[in-house]
Each structure stands twice: as C-alpha cells, then as structure tokens.
C-alpha cells in the first residue's frame, strides 16, 4: 500500500512510459503532417471530442469507484481478522481451564499451541492469497522485494504439523481444522464447558468466513468487460485528441493532447491497479504489515516479548 502523499515519477513512468511514448509520437506526427508537410489537413471538431471525453470520464469514474470498493472490502476483512485474532487469543487463554493443578501444564501447552498456530494461520492466509513474484529484478532492487513463502509459519508449528501443512491444497484451512481438533481434546478432557466450546467454535467459524470472503475477492475478477473497454476507449480518445487541437494550437497541441491523454490514462490505471487487492503489488492491502500486527498482539497477550521486527516503508510503500 502506498502511504506517501507524493508519488515518485519513477514509479509513475514505470507503468505509463509505453502509453506516453505513443501519445507523444502521435501528437508530433500529426503536427508535422499538418503544418510542415501539408499532406494531411484532417481536423476534428471540439464538440465531438467533448462528448467522448464526458462519456469516458463517467465510465472511468464508475470503474474506479467499483475497483476501490473491492480494495476497501479487502481491507475491512483483514481489519476483522485483526479483531477476531485478539479475541481468539483472549478466549483460548481465559476459557480453557484445567480441572486441577496436575493438568495445568497440559492446558498451558495446548493454549500455546492454539495461540501460535493461529499466528501461523494468519501468515499462511497472506501467502495463500498472494502471488509469488510480481516485480522484475530492476524494480525489486529499486523498491523492496517482499518475501511470500510458507516458511514464515515454520516457527509457529510443530515439525510434524509443518510437514503436513506444506503439502495441503489449502494450508490455512488445514490449520483451522487442527484448531478444531484441539478444541475437541479440551472439551473431552473437561477443560471446556459446552458454552465455552461453542464460543470458541463461533470465533473459529469467523476465521472460516474471513478466509472465504478473501477467496471470493481473489478468485472472482473484476468484470473483464470494464477493464477491456476502458483500455480501448482511453486509446481511442488519446488517438483523436491531436486532431482536435492541431488546427488552432499548432505546436502547442503536442503537450496539451499528451497531458489530457495522460490524465485519462492515470484514471484507468488507478482502477486497474486497485481492483485486485491481493496480488502482492505496491498498491495492494498491506497484508504483511497486518500479519505482523496480529503476531505482535498475540505474543503480547501470551506474554512473549520476542516481537517481530517492524518492516520499514521504503519509498513510502507498506506491504
């Protein structure tokens, strides 16, 4: 997620240089053909491009608004994960109660396993939703290479559990299943009453719901019609602009048409880069930062001061 108020031009040009090259080349070519070679006097009326610009602006506004809704829903879902994670740790620590002092060590071990397994679940969900790599080598060196491996969960699982975990088709769901099995053990041992068992089960169901909502966003792309036609319309609009201004503005039509085309290009790119919030890109929901927040909170609740190191925000970007 970009947190800096000012974007570096290097970042902007990384995504727009191809289109800008086309806009500049076309504007210069139209100007030369119109004023110097005098072999082409094609001119479009300002009224025609005004109608197209208005329609395109409305279309791009609609696309950007709906793309932002997807991004914001993803952020809300992970906000719920933060809240329910804290509740889970509190419930495990408070509600699983040994029947006598002899069972205290067993209960403590079970509580530790369930709290730290949940930290593993959070990191696993992050990895499960993201892609492995997104930036080319040069871009990684300039910004930050975000690791995205299941090895982040190794410290929170037993070796046997981690081995099975890494071979599952849906690793986060496997960890929730293991949490349910430990709850069953606690209930059978008398460490959980019916009510407390149901309370923990309800929280576990919320984690299932959170994962399912994330998978819905991940696996259901933004309507491809909007993405395709927005690119087509932006291209057509940019291709017509030089013909509108060249008659009256001559050489000044070059920077003006390029600037207007650039504005519409940016509107289109904002929607395109926001519509999929779990792609491990610089504009996405900061899953790593949220995962580390949850890990820190749960460790603090358990009494472990070995907090994870905070990741800095290179160039104003939080992953």
N, C-alpha and C positions, 0 to 999 in steps of 0.2 A: 504494500500500500504506500502510495506517495504521500508523505506528510509535510514536505517542504512546500511553502507557498509559491516559490519560484521554481519553475522547471528549467533545467539546463537546455540550451539549444542543441547540444549534442544528442540528448535524449529525443528531442522533437525531430531532429533531422534523421535520426536512425530509422524512424518509421515513415517519414514523409519525403525523403530525398528523391525517390523514383518518380513520385507524382509531381513534385516540384520541378524536376528536370523536364518532364513532359509539358507542364504549363509554360515554363519559360521558353522552351524550344518552339512551341506552337505560337506563342504571342510574338516572338521575334520573327518567325517565318511569315505570319500574317502581315505584320508591319512592313517587312521588306517587299513582299509581293504587292502590297497595296501602294506604297509610296515611292519605291525606287524602281522596281521592275515594271510596274504599271501593267501587269498582265492579269491582274485579278482585282476587280473592284467590288467584290461581294461585300455587302453590308446588310446587317440585320437591325431591325428597329428596336429601340429601347423598351417599347411596350411589351414585345414578345418575351424578352429575357426577364422582364419584371414579373410577369405571370409565372414563368417557370421557376424563378428564384423564390417566389412566395410559396408555391406548392412544395418545392424541395425543402424549404425551411420548416414547414409544418410536418412534412414526412420525417425529417431527421429529428425534429423535436420529439415526435411520438416515439421513434425508435430509441432515442437516448433515454427518455423517461422510463420506458419499459425495461431497458437494459439496467438502469440504475435500481429499479425495483428488485431485480434478481440479485444484484450485488448487496443491496441493503437487507434483503431477506436472509441471505447467507450470513451476513454479519450478525443479524438478530439471532439466528440459530446458534451460532457459536457463543453469543452472549448468554443464551440459555444454558449451553454446555458448561460455561464457567460457573453459573449459579448452581446448577444441579450437582456439579462436581464437588463444590464446597459442602452442599447438603449431604452428599453421599458419604464423604469422609466423616462428617459430624455424626451421621446416623450409625455408621459402622462402629465408630469409637464408643458411642454412648449406648446404643441399643443392644449390642451383643454383649451379654453379661454372663460371666461364669457362675455356676451354681455353688461352687465352693472354691477355697483358695488353691486347692490342688489343680484345678482346671485353669487357673489364671494364666499360666504360661502358654497353654494351648490356645486359649482365646486370644492372647496377645499376638501369637504367631499368625492366627487366622486373620485378625484385624489388619496386621501389617501386610499380609498377602493381598487382601482385598483392596486396601488403600493404594498400594503401589501398583497393583495390577490395573487399577483404573488410570493411573498416570500413563501406563503403557498403552491402554486403550485410546487415550487422547492423542498420543503421538502416532499410534497406528492409524487412527482415523485421518489424521493430517496427511500421512504418507499415502494412504489408500485413495484419497480424493485428488491428490496432485499427480502431475506428470513427473517423470524422472528428470528430464532436462529440457530447458526452453531457450536458453541463450547460446549464441555461438561463442567461440573461445574469446574473441576480442571483447565481446560485450560482457562476458563474465569477469574478465580482468578489470574492466572499467567500472563495473558496479559492485557486484557481490555474487559469489556462487553459493546458492542456497542448497545445502545438502538435503536429500529427500530419501532416506533409507530406513528400513525397518530396524536397523541396528540400534537406532535411538531407544528402542524399547528393551534392549537386552538387559540393562541394569535393573529393570523393574520386574523381571520374570525369572522363575527358576530355569536352569539349563534345559530340563526336560520339557517344560512348558514352551520355552522359546523355540525349541527344535520343532515341535508340532505346529506352533503358531506360524512359523515362516513357510510352512508347506500348505497352509489353508487357502482356499479360494477367496474367503472373506475373513481376513485376520481379525479385524475389530469385532465382528460378530462372534467369533470364536472366544474372544476374551470375555464378552458379556455372558456367554454360555458358561464359562468357568466360574464367573461370579455367582451365577445361579446355583451351581453345584456346591459352592462353598456355603451359600445361604442354606441350602438343604442340610448340609452337615451340621451347621449351627443349630438349625431347628430340631434335628433328630437328637442332638446332644442336650437339648433343653436350654440352650443359650439364647434362643429367640422364642418369644411367645407368638401366638397366632397374629396378633395385631402388629407386633414389631416386624414380623416376617412380611406381612402384606405391605407395610410401609416401605421397607427396603425394596420389595418387588416392584412397587409403583415407581420408585426412583429409577430402578433398572429399566423399566418399560420406557421411561422418558428418554433414556440413552438410546434405546432402540428407535424411538420416534425421531430423535435428533439425527441419528445416522441415516434413517430413511429419508428425511427431508433433504439432507445434504446430497444423497444419492439421486434424488429426484431432480435437483438442480443440475447436478453433474451429468446425468445421463439423458436429460431432455434438453436439447439445444434450443436456443432462441430461434424463433421461426426463420428458416433459411430464406424465405421469400423477402423478408425485410432486409437481411444482410446483402442478398444478391442485388436487388433492385436499387438499394441505396447506393451501392458502388456504381451501378450503371448510370443512375441519374446524376450523381456527382460528376462522373466522367463526361456525360453529355453536356451538362451545364458548363463545366470548365472549358470544353471544346468550343462552345458557342460564344463565350464571353469576348475573346479578342475581336471577333467580327462586329460586335456591338459598339465598341469604343474606338476602333481604329480610325473611323471616318472623321470624328470630331477631335480626338485627342492625339492622333498621330503616335509619336514615340511614347507618350505618357500612358498609352493604352497597355503597354507591356507590364509595368509594375502594378497598375490598377487591376488588370484582369488576373494577374498572378495572386495578388493579395486577396481578392474576393474568392477566388478558387480555393486558396489556402484555408480560408475561414470555413467554407463548407466541407473541405476535406477533414479538418480537425473535428467538426461536429460529428461526422461519420465515424471517425476513428475512436472518439470518446465512447460512442455507443458500442462499437465493435469490441473494444478492449475491456468493457465493463460487463458484457453480457455473460461471460463465463468466469465466475469469481474463484474457481478452484484450480486454475491452470498453472500455478507457481510462477506467475508473472508479476512484474513490479506494480501493476495496478490492482492486484487481487486482494482479497481479505487476508490480513496478516495472521495466517494460521500458526506459524512458528512462534510469534510473539504471544499469541493467546495460549498456545500449548505450554509455553514456559511459565506464563502467569498461573495457570492451573497447577503445574508441577510445584511451583513455589508455594502456593496457598496450601496445597495438601501436605507438603512436607512440613510446613509451619504448624498445621493442625496436628500432625503426628508428633511434633517435637524434634524434627530433624532440621538442623540449621545448615545442612550442606545444600544450599540453594544453587540452582543452575546459574551460570554466568549470563548476564544480560547481553543481548546482541545489540550492538550499536546500529545506528541508521545511516549507513554510508550514502552520501549524496541525497539525504532526505528520504530514504526508502526503507520501509519496515516490512519484513517478510513474515 
